[in-house]
């Protein structure tokens, strides 16, 4: 298994130092994590899309899915995303640039008549709660921006001698 290690970027499992009389380790954790992503458009029933770490190859992904989830895979196509940057709003009233870790998009076609249906994570009730929460957050942001504009427009120290 080929691995490209990016220092302090990918998770690694740290075990305590072995000492004599210690029991053998029986837990085997993969050093990678993959994320199943819902595609934007309707796809065939045997198509699954994943976000995988940048150092993971198609052969590693195939073994990962076969050994852990017992999924037969017929083909895998990878697309590299690379480093992405995005603006995030910080609490001090400005924007800051953040960089995301590089990852790949894996387009996986399942084999042997397997099909995949993306699960519904939220029902109608939880969707309305999420929308209410987003509405509340936007109102709070607007109130904060209005308060800051109002504070800048007022003159607290006036000089009449100019």
C-alpha positions in Angstrom: 0.0 0.0 0.0 1.5 3.3 -1.1 1.1 6.3 1.2 2.1 9.9 0.7 2.2 11.4 4.2 1.4 15.1 4.6 2.7 16.2 8.0 0.1 17.2 10.5 -2.7 17.0 7.8 -4.0 13.5 8.0 -5.1 11.6 11.1 -2.8 8.9 12.4 -3.5 6.4 15.2 -1.1 6.8 18.1 -0.7 3.7 20.3 1.1 3.6 23.6 4.7 2.2 23.8 4.7 -1.5 24.0 5.9 -3.0 27.2 6.5 -6.7 28.1 3.4 -8.5 29.2 1.1 -6.1 27.4 -1.7 -7.8 25.5 -1.5 -7.9 21.7 -3.3 -5.1 19.9 -6.5 -6.4 18.2 -7.9 -3.1 16.9 -7.1 -2.1 13.4 -8.3 1.4 12.4 -7.8 2.7 8.9 -5.7 5.9 8.7 -8.1 7.4 6.2 -11.6 8.6 6.4 -13.9 8.9 3.4 -17.1 10.9 3.1 -20.1 9.8 1.0 -21.5 12.8 -0.9 -24.8 13.2 -2.5 -24.5 14.0 -6.2 -26.2 17.1 -7.6 -28.0 15.3 -10.4 -29.8 11.9 -10.7 -27.3 9.2 -11.2 -27.5 5.4 -11.9 -28.4 3.2 -8.9 -25.0 1.6 -8.8 -23.1 5.0 -8.6 -21.7 6.4 -5.4 -19.6 9.5 -4.9 -17.0 9.9 -2.2 -14.6 12.6 -0.9 -11.3 10.9 -0.1 -7.9 12.1 1.2 -5.4 13.3 -1.3 -2.9 10.5 -0.6 -5.4 7.7 -1.1 -5.3 5.8 -4.5 -8.1 4.1 -6.4 -6.6 0.7 -5.3 -6.6 1.8 -1.7 -10.2 2.9 -2.0 -11.2 -0.4 -3.6 -9.6 -2.4 -0.9 -11.1 -0.1 1.8 -14.7 -0.6 0.5 -14.2 -4.4 0.0 -12.5 -5.2 3.3 -14.6 -2.9 5.6 -18.0 -2.6 3.9 -17.9 -5.8 1.8 -18.8 -3.8 -1.3 -17.8 -5.1 -4.7 -16.5 -2.3 -6.9 -16.4 -2.4 -10.7 -14.7 0.9 -11.5 -13.3 4.0 -9.8 -12.5 7.4 -11.4 -10.7 10.0 -9.4 -10.8 13.8 -9.7 -8.3 16.0 -7.8 -9.7 19.1 -6.1 -6.5 20.4 -4.6 -6.2 23.2 -2.0 -9.3 25.2 -1.8 -9.6 28.6 -0.1 -12.7 30.2 1.2 -13.7 33.4 3.1 -15.2 33.0 6.5 -16.8 35.7 8.6 -15.1 36.1 11.9 -16.6 37.5 15.1 -14.5 40.7 14.9 -16.5 42.0 12.0 -14.2 41.1 9.1 -13.4 38.2 6.8 -10.4 35.9 6.9 -9.1 33.4 4.4 -8.9 29.8 5.4 -7.4 26.9 3.4 -9.0 23.5 3.2 -7.0 20.2 3.1 -6.7 18.8 -0.4 -9.0 15.9 -1.3 -10.1 13.8 -4.3 -13.5 13.1 -5.6 -14.0 9.4 -6.2 -16.7 8.3 -8.7 -17.4 4.7 -7.8 -19.5 2.2 -9.8 -20.6 -0.8 -7.8 -20.6 -4.2 -9.2 -22.6 -7.5 -9.0 -26.0 -5.9 -9.2 -25.4 -3.7 -6.1 -27.4 -0.5 -5.8 -27.1 2.5 -3.5 -29.8 4.8 -2.3 -28.7 8.0 -0.5 -30.4 8.0 2.9 -32.8 10.9 3.8 -31.1 12.5 6.8 -33.7 15.1 7.7 -37.5 14.8 7.8 -39.8 17.8 7.3 -39.9 18.8 10.9 -36.1 19.0 11.3 -35.8 20.9 8.0 -38.2 23.6 9.4 -36.1 23.8 12.6 -32.9 24.2 10.5 -34.6 27.0 8.5 -35.7 28.8 11.6 -32.2 28.6 13.1 -30.7 30.0 9.9 -33.3 32.8 9.9 -32.5 33.6 13.5 -28.7 33.7 12.8 -29.2 36.0 9.8 -31.4 38.4 12.0 -28.6 38.4 14.7 -26.0 39.2 12.0 -28.1 42.0 10.6 -28.7 43.5 14.1 -24.9 43.4 14.8 -24.1 45.1 11.5 -26.8 47.8 12.0 -25.4 48.5 15.5 -21.9 48.9 14.2 -23.1 51.3 11.4 -25.0 53.3 14.0 -22.0 53.5 16.3 -19.7 54.7 13.5 -22.3 57.4 12.3 -22.6 59.0 15.8 -20.1 61.7 16.9 -19.2 61.1 20.4 -16.6 63.9 20.7 -17.4 67.1 19.0 -15.0 69.9 18.6 -16.7 73.3 18.3 -13.5 75.2 17.8 -12.9 74.0 14.2 
